[in-house]
Amino acid sequence: TCIEVRADGEIIALDAGSGIRSLGIALEKEFQSQPIRLSLLITHAHWDHIQGLPFFAPAYEKKNEIRVRGYDGVDMSFGEIMAEPMKAPFFPIAMRELSARVEIKKLTEMEFCVGKVQVRARFVNHPGICAGYRLFTSTGSIAFLPDHEPYRFLHSARANGMSPEQAKKTAPEERIALVEFLRGSDILILDAQYTDTEYESHVGWGHGSVSSAVSLALDAEVRRLLLFHHDPSHDDAMIDAMVHDARQLIRESGKDLEVDAAREGEEILLPAAQTKSPK
């Protein structure tokens, strides 16, 4: 998992899964001898969101500056989380030995700025501590929820010692709050790992389905939905079928929503006419 956002003079990477290796190669080719200044926002500590950072080539060049931000985990600080993949005996170079200026700092607020880009965060429904981000730029807003399960199963219930009655009351309140967090997003990148049939045997695994993704996007009145976190067992034909199902659900709703599957290497531009300021 790795998404690059360029807006208002900033380069922002969302998560540092294996895809950040390709991002690093592309950035070095583009910038050559010029310094690279990048902010990296981490949603959570699961391996597929952090394991690519040791292979991010710009981190090994003195001229580059990398600001890494994220939230503490359940039993581990954010600094410890980011250092873990580069600890001996698993990796030969420690985080502190990287040549670039790498600043790792935990987030304590749910709203902050990266340059002129305003960022809002919200904890989502996934095992452990997991954030979703919404970036407000001069040309529109992008919401990124790569790992999120519909509130039919509430992951925070056990951690917070909720009774079944409390969880039943809390779940719809959480969904309403998430809808408001996402409302009016120009692009929503959202977990839709499973078909609806597959989800029935994966309740509680921390991931979403096609219909839950479409329902959330429609309720939040987003402009474009990108189905994300593809299941490793799904080939292109399966992903195309899931997109077809999503579009059918939208037609049946009578509402307007563009939907596609996220694709590796795809570039999406937000024209300035779509600007929506945060409220």
Secondary structure, DSSP 8 states (H G I E B T S, - for coil): --EEEEETTEEEEE--STHHHHHHHHHHHHHTTS--EEEEE----SHHHHTTGGG-GGGG-TT-EEEEEE---SSS-HHHHHHGGG-TTT-SS-GGG-SSEEEEEE---SEEEETTEEEEEEE-SSSSS-EEEEEEETTEEEEEESS---TTS-THHHHTT--HHHHHHHHHHHHHHHHHHHTT-SEEEEE--B-HHHHTT-TTSS--BHHHHHHHHHHTT-SEEEEES--TT--HHHHHHHHHHHHHHHHHHT---EEEE--TT------GGG-----
